[in-house]
Amino acid sequence: MKAWKFILLALAVIALLWLLNPERAIERNEPGLVEIVYLAESGPEAGSVEEAMRDFEAQSRAAHQENPAQPIYKIIKGQTASRDPTADPTRFLVSAAGGMPPDLILFDRYAVSEWAARGAFTKLDDFVARESSNPALDAIRPENFYKSCWDEVIYENPTTGGRGIYGIPERVDDRALFYNKDLLKRAGFVDANGEAQPPRTWEELEQMAVKLTEHDARGRITQLGFAPNFGNAWLYLYSWMNGGQVMSDDRRHCTLNSPAVVQALEWMTRVYDSLGGAQKEFAFEGTAQSGQRSAPPGELDLFVQGKVAMKIDGYWTFPEVLAQYGQNLNYAVTLPPLPAGAADKENNAYSWVSGWCYAIPSTARQKEGAWELLKFMCSQHAREIIGESERLRLQSIGRIYVPTQNANRHINEWAFHRYIASDPAIPAKLRDGIKLLNDLIDTSPFRPVTPVGQLLFTEQKRATENAIFHKMSAQEALNESTTVVQDALNRALSPARGVIVPWKYFLTIYFLLLVGAAVGIYLWETRIYRARAPSRKRTIDYDYEQEHEFLIKGTRSSYLRSQWAGGWLCASPWIIGFILFTGGPILFAIVASFCDYDILNPARFVGLANYRWMFTRDPLFWKVIGNTLYMVIGIPLGMALSLAIALLLNLEVRGVAVWRTFFYLPSIVPAVASSILWIWIFNPRIGLLNNVLAAFGIHGPNWLQDEHTSKIALILMGLWSAGGGMIVWLAGLKGINPSYYEAAALDGANAWQRLRTITLPLLTPYIFFNLIMGLIATLQIFTQSFIMTQGGPIDSTLFYAYHLFNNAFRFLQMGYASALGWFLFLAVFLLTLLQLKLSKRWVHYEE
């Protein structure tokens, strides 16, 4: 292709892209218009929230008409697109790192302090001070909010003493004991009046849990009396009930292994043991990690079905489950029991609060507009719009509206009287339960305000599982988790003091590397042409040019000669994409692996500290490597199954094309969809697989709920998509000359001999390809664990890529995550080189 044709084609492509640019169709902003980007999770109230925002926009437009100096606000609403926006804040993190954060975000209150410690959120003290003279009951003043909710958004740096408000509380959730009155009466737990009598102490709760739990002939739980983590309690609540604390008052020391916390975990373990073990209870829940419900809210909820006698759960149970599906359930709500003799102690708690708040990112572009929207969303007027919209929506489908708890005590009381106390359609049991939980808000504790809040929550879950599954004693499990949290806390309070990496030179270095690579490629490709001709004094007479003609061809003229231009043009999309989107991040990750970097603050060079931590201090590093290597078992199994399918579908029979399509379909099903499907298949109580095994008299395992079978379950799930490899095998089988089989048949070879001596040797290039690709994919396994098991139980499905993800996006240790990534790259690279080396001995290419 001539140069002028290439330039003309490039101009035509640029013109086409300009015409297709969607921004050309976007109307320019009208004068005075201010766009506010709002990020929140999706949910049942999403439509009602948007209705309230439209009212806010209308109010701003009306104010602008009266006073043109007032801005017109336009809200651009986004979603976190995450199952858990606190544990997986990827979208917010990426937007903040890219300099395009939202102006206002709805964020979990306990996580605000962790992000505020890294400078992610704006200090709101000055904004709040403006409201000090506002007499309205819904004004943003500390005295208008529940103390427990307001204190949770205040972060005080334990090192510098700096203190600030980093969020404005909005929704609240606290916990209480829900119990089925009919089940308690049937078991004889009644008072003098014959009414159901809930437990008053831990000891009574344990006894009732055992008596109320029923098993079938196979020993499986069919009715659960009580399990400490069925619902939403966690070790946090039982520690507070026992007078313990998980962090010291000065927030400098993790006290997970304090005596009161250890006693609480020992009691939890004892309760699980009395039920027959945590594995049986997990199987009943039908989930792979403690604390998660076995079924989605609704008619499938086990408490609604009458299969759970007692549970500690949160306020959301009312609007999401009981108000809609529990009308016929005879239940009540009461204070959770405390340990015997603990009622007289100080610092004991019956519940704990959590919830959400509005926060303004520190790099937000429209902070004033964000504050105005925040004030509106925290007002009674906004809650009334949302409440009325939701009430009408639910009433139209014959359901009851129950408002969420609000952190503003006046709005919360108003909502209770408006939608609960004054509504005759609200059952008394629902009204009494809501009132009880509302009364508990002020006196309930909240999770510690600390820069390692996410890690602390994760480690208390890990310690709980290690104890209840008897991997460690309660003391040993809490000691290990305390060490992990304390190490992270020390690093957060005493950050690395290395040299700040000067990223301003990064692009220059990257450009020079690209130029060097281009020059190197050019010199390498033209090396023969530039080589000196052989000396005339040599006695052997030969034509050097003729001997190297196959090497010299295409390199005698300029580098972009006509026969090369087409190839470079076709490869240019990939090359440009690699330079813009891949090459830079690769170089960046190399540098970041030697830095202490959390994305939100400048990277500081720490040398080999991340790599030393990886091999000597990370308690999960060798665990995740072992889990990942175990999954390699699935490679030969998958290859064998896909080859067997290919051999069958290589036969010339009618309808073979249809069968090939059926076998290939599972491989193109999205990973998330197939993961959800297999969660139900592996369900130990109602799953298809165990029911099929039961038909043959086989007692199926707990699959995803058992650490010994969880990885096996994921391997079996992988075999379902063997049709993807089948396509490669079919291509190889079609390439084998039929004359080989004819000759072997004439020599008397049977089917097995033909497979062993002809098919497999000639398929070795395809075996080699599938082996390399399968190993690379296995070492990066992530999706199945993330969706199906969240790494559990007991970290049995916590794979290397999942561990890397947690450190990068949950714990904000991007430098350490980069080091983990490069170790994975080196492992894959070396294993691939080893396979290439060994392939010379067993891979046979047909000449």
Order of alpha helices (4+ residues) and beta strands (2+ residues): alpha-beta-alpha-beta-alpha-beta-alpha-alpha-alpha-beta-beta-beta-beta-alpha-alpha-beta-beta-alpha-alpha-alpha-beta-beta-beta-alpha-alpha-beta-alpha-alpha-alpha-alpha-alpha-alpha-alpha-alpha-alpha-alpha-beta-beta-alpha-alpha-alpha-alpha-alpha-alpha-alpha-alpha-alpha-alpha-alpha-alpha-alpha
